[in-house]
Amino acid sequence: TNIRFMYIIIDVMGKNAAVLLPSVQKVLTELGENIKLARLRRGLSSELIAERAGISRATLVNVEKGSPSVAIGMYAAVLHALNGMDKDLALIAKDDEFGRKLQDLELITRKRAPKESGDY
């Protein structure tokens, strides 16, 4: 099968580090930029959002950069601190179009005429 992994784990000086595919890193970077733009549009300081999210300002900077080393829970906390934007996380993978197509392929069966029993 042709399976591509989203990331690999490497051991760097005793610490595990995720190395993402460029396309996955691009998604994280865009997410971070969108979070930063949402904060700036609202006129909210990084200090205030970090405090509301219960994280350090340095972690917020990493979120806004799209760092893969930041836990997804931190992204959710920041989105929540931006006046409830975390509710949009529930939409991720909600409609799994590709998964449904795969599932439908498994459900397709050949249609056959009913077997004749010989009883009329």
QUICORBEL-V949109 format. One line per field, one symbol per residue. ss: DSSP state (~ for helix, > for strand, _ for the rest). phi: phi as a letter, one per 20 degrees, with the letter a starting at -180 (. if undefined). Layout:
ss = ???
phi = ???
This chain:
ss = ______>>>>>>__>>>>>>_~~~~~~~~~~~~~~~~~~~~____~~~~~~~~___~~~~~~~~~______~~~~~~~~~~___~~~~~~~_____~~~~~~~~~~~_____________
phi = .dddefbcdcddlndfcedefgffffffffffffffffffgemdffffffffemcfffffgfffemffeefffffffffffemmffffffefmfdegfffffffffefcfecfffeened
